[in-house]
Amino acid sequence: MKQFRCFAAVCWFFLLLGCQQAPLAEIAEATELPEMTVTETAVPPTNTATPTETATHTAVPTATETNTPTPEPTATNTATPTETPTAEPTATNTPTRTPTDIPATATAAPLAPVSAPPPAPAPAGPNLLANPGFEIDGAGWTNFSYHTADSQPNFVHSGQRSLQGGGKVWQQVTTNIEAGTTYRAGGWFKVWSSTGEDRTVSVNPADIRGRICLNTFGDDALELPTTICSGWVQPLDVWQFISIDAVATNDRVTVILQVALFNNDNNAIHTSTMWDDISLGLAPTAATATPPPATGPVRPNPVAFSPTALHDSMNGVRSAIEQAGGLLDRLVNGENQTCAEYQGYYDDTIRSATYSGVPDDQPS
């Protein structure tokens, strides 16, 4: 009887074990994820609540953590391409505006004419200047520096060199000059001034000009009445021949080449001026001779003292000074006045009488 109970217990054990494995295998073939759930179902009802809480807790955070970061990278990627193309067009538009502005500015600044004005006739006879084309170092001219055809061929009118203009350059001529004869000084002048690097065209040029002068007495000062000058010219990017006629008042004359910068409001970074093929000779017979400068006022020799004459002379000087002062006042107020009128008042003052033998005790 005892052996039969043992045998029955063993059979019952194997029977129970077989019943547990069959549903587990079928459920495993159906799906892998609910494995924990099937295990919990096979366990007696008392233990079902515990595994159910574990499964629920594990599944919920797993799905939440996986799904939440997914939209975040998507939003980040969408914003990034949106900002990049927006910046690119901005950079592209900047160079597009620059070429448009440059021509507009360059157009506002007057450029050179297509061709220079026709030159006046060259002086007649031989050229009286030494080194007129600046081909010889240091010959004839003062303050001499030059451009070369090798470095800037368009800066040279002929030969291999031209004068690099700047300030004042001059040459005094003492051979074959006769007082009372009309001479013509002439030469070729050119200006290049630009904010760009192209040596053939001026863009936004500075206001720089040149003129040629002839001092009829042989001096080199520009402010003297014996210095006769042409008008100021600014031949941008073209060669222009300019000249001046004057009557020699001595046995020597001086040719002066002057360049002046009036302003650089356009901020030109390059400014070059050049002179070449300067000449001095007799003015052509068809040319109208430039009249010699007027003789300056001369103070008269002293005369014998006379109280009445001195009084009248002082009144005359006072009147001339007052009238000159009134002219200057009108000039300051913007009225048009003439230099000749002012010169007349000055001359009258210089020509006023002087006296000898004026007693110290005489009232004025």
Salt bridges, closest charged atoms under 4 A:
ASP137 OD1 - ARG161 NH1 2.29
GLU197 OE1 - ARG199 NH1 3.21
GLU197 OE2 - HIS270 NE2 3.00
ASP207 OD1 - ARG209 NE 2.87
ASP220 OD1 - LYS168 NZ 3.67
ASP245 OD1 - ARG184 NE 2.67
ASP251 OD1 - ARG252 NH1 3.68
ASP277 OD2 - HIS157 ND1 2.65
ASP312 OD1 - HIS311 ND1 3.74
GLU341 OE2 - ARG330 NH2 3.70
